[in-house]
Amino acid sequence: MKLFRLVRHVDIGGVSGIGLVAEGVEFSNGKCSLAWTAKYQSVAVYDSLDDLIAIHGHDGKTSLVIVYETQ
């Protein structure tokens, strides 16, 4: 299991802002859950971390920062 944060460097859509924009977890089965911390909050589930980054990474304008990882 991994706990992570999404840190946005450039807000191309003008919605989520910059800095810490979401917190998430990758479960042992590979599924991920992401909770947005910006003004418009929601929680979503993704099939994989790769899918999540493909959707929200914005070509490197958002970084995934691992906070904690179990063995």
C-alpha positions in Angstrom: 0.0 0.0 0.0 1.2 3.5 -0.8 0.0 6.8 0.5 0.7 9.7 -1.8 0.0 13.3 -2.6 -0.5 15.1 -5.9 1.4 18.4 -6.1 0.5 20.6 -9.0 3.2 23.0 -10.3 1.0 24.6 -13.1 -2.8 24.8 -12.9 -3.6 24.7 -16.6 -7.4 24.6 -16.1 -7.5 27.2 -13.4 -9.6 25.0 -11.1 -7.5 23.0 -8.7 -4.8 25.6 -8.0 -1.1 24.9 -7.3 0.7 23.1 -4.5 -1.0 20.1 -2.7 -4.2 19.4 -4.6 -5.0 15.8 -3.7 -4.2 12.9 -1.4 -4.4 9.3 -2.4 -3.8 5.6 -1.7 -2.7 2.8 -3.9 -4.0 -0.5 -2.5 -2.2 -3.8 -2.7 -4.4 -4.9 -5.6 -3.2 -1.9 -7.7 -6.5 0.1 -7.4 -6.1 3.8 -6.4 -8.3 6.2 -4.6 -7.8 10.0 -4.9 -9.3 12.7 -2.7 -9.1 16.2 -3.9 -8.2 18.9 -1.4 -9.0 21.9 -3.6 -12.1 24.1 -3.5 -14.2 21.5 -5.5 -13.7 18.3 -3.4 -14.4 14.8 -4.6 -13.1 11.2 -4.2 -12.5 8.9 -7.2 -11.2 5.4 -7.8 -8.8 4.4 -10.6 -7.7 1.0 -11.9 -4.0 1.9 -11.5 -1.5 4.5 -10.6 -0.5 4.7 -14.2 -4.1 5.6 -15.2 -4.3 8.2 -12.5 -1.1 9.9 -13.6 -2.2 9.7 -17.3 -5.4 11.6 -16.4 -4.1 14.1 -13.8 -0.4 14.4 -14.4 -0.8 17.0 -17.1 2.5 16.0 -18.8 4.7 16.6 -15.8 2.9 19.7 -14.5 1.7 17.6 -11.5 4.0 15.4 -9.4 3.1 12.3 -7.4 4.9 12.4 -4.0 5.0 9.1 -2.0 4.4 9.8 1.7 4.4 6.2 3.0 4.8 2.8 1.5 4.4 -0.6 3.3 6.6 -3.5 2.5 
